[in-house]
Amino acid sequence: MLLDGENWASKFKTFKTEAWRLETLSQYLVPQEAEEFAAFKAGTLFPGPYEDSWTEMVRTRNVGRVHIVNRPLSDYLRFEFERYYRHQAPAGEDIRILDVTDRPNPLPDVQDFWMFDRSTVVLMHYETDGKQVSRELYTGDPAPFVEYQRIAVEASVPFLEYVST
């Protein structure tokens, strides 16, 4: 089952204990970010911090992610770090970085996904350039994804620690 619109948004409204994401790409082409991303590449920094519905949610609910990266960071990753992660991590989102520049990736063939309450998995499908194709409700056993989360968290460091070194 493909998810979009309210079916997708409801996942963030109805989870009970945790929403968690694995990010594996060095670039995501998000139409809503195009103007800000272009400004960032032109040298404009986002003033932040800001308040929006996402920030409000991470202040009050358990939301986390691990982003697998390689150095040098892509323009998009530098943008994402500055525009989002620098503000969301202090607000309460557990953002972690798994840098695989100098070591093997412990999750080499795992695609992006969201997991809600360690029971509902949504597979995120992207083109090779980072354009999102679809979100698919996974109907199999969530146990492998719980294990992917364990591995990713164990092998990563908190975002604020990563950027301070």
N, C-alpha and C positions, 0 to 999 in steps of 0.2 A: 504494500500500500504506500503510495507516494503522499507526502505531507506538504501542504503549503497553506497559506492563509491562516484562518482561525484554528485549523487542525494542528498546525505547527505551533502557533503562538500558545495554544492551550497547554502544551507540554511544559512551558515555563510557568504557567499559572497554577498547574495542578500537582507538580511534584511535591512529595512530602518531606524527604530528608536531604536529597542531593541532586544537583544537576552537574554533570561533569563532561568535559570535552577533551578529545585528543585531536591536535592539529599537526599535520605532517607537511604542509606545503610552505614554500618560501614566499608565495604570493597568492592572494585571494582577490579576484576582480569583483568588487562589490559596487554596483552602480551608485548607491547612496554615498560612497566614499570618494568617487572620482574627482570631484572638485577639490576636496581637502587634500587628497593624495597629490594632485597636480601642484597645489600651493606648497605642500611640504617639499616636493622635489625642487621647487623654485626657491626654496630657502625660508619659507614662512613657517614658523613654529606655532603650534597650537598653544594658546595662552593657558587654558585649563586652570585649575580643575573645574569640572562641570558636574552638574546634576541632571540626570535623566532617569527614565524608568529602569534602565539596566543598573545604574549605580544604586538606585533605591533598593532594587532587588538584592544586590550583592551585600548591601549593608545589613540585611535582615534574614537572608537565607544562605544556605550552604551551596556555593557555586565554585567550581574549580576547573582548571584545565592544565594540560601540559602541552607545550609547543615544542616540537622537535626541530632543531635548527642546525645549520652549518654556517661557519664563518668563511668569508666575510658575509655579514648579514645583507640580504637584499634590500633595495630601497623600500619595498613594501614592509619588510620586517622592522626596519628602523622607524618607519611611519607608525606601524601598529604599536611598537613599544612606546613611542612618544605620545601618540594620540590617545591610546586606550590603556595599555597596561600600566603606565606610570600613574594613572588616576584610579584605575579599578583595583589594583593591588592594595593600596592604602585604604580603600573603601571597604575591603573585606573579601574580594575575590581571591581565591587561592590559585594564583597564576605561577606556574613553574616552567622552567626551561630545561630541556634535555638537549645539550649541545653535543652533537656527534661528529664534530670536526676531526677530533683526534682519537676516536674510538669507534668500535662497531655500533651500529644502531641496534638496540635490543628488540626493536619492533619493526624490522625492515619491510615487511609486506602488509602491515596493518594500515587500513585506510582511515580517514577522518571519521569520527563518530561523536555523537552525543549519547550519554547514558543518564537516565533518570531513575533515581532510587535503586540503582543497581539491578533493575529488572526490565526496564524498557530501553531499547537501543534504537537509535536512528542513525542509519548510515548516510554519510554526506558524500555525494558524488560530484566530482569536478572534472572539467576539461584539464588538459596538461598545463594550460596557461593560468589556471586558478579560477576560471569562470564556473560558477555553480550550475550543475545540470539538474540535480534533484536531491530530495531528502526522502529516504525510504525507511519505513518502519520495518525493523528486522523482526522476524517471527520465530527465529530459532532460540536455542539455549543462550542466555546472556552470560553464562559462566566464563567463556573465553574473554569477553570484554571486561569483566571484573578483573580477570588476571592481567589483561593488557593495562588496565588502570594501575594495578598494584606495581607492575614492572615499571611503568612510566613514572609514577610518583617516586618510587625508590631510586631510580636512576637520575632524577632531575634535581634541580636546586630552585629555591624560591626566586621569582623574578627580581625582586629588589636586591637580593644577594648577587644574582648574575650580573646585573648592570652596575653594581658597585665595585666589581673587580676589574 
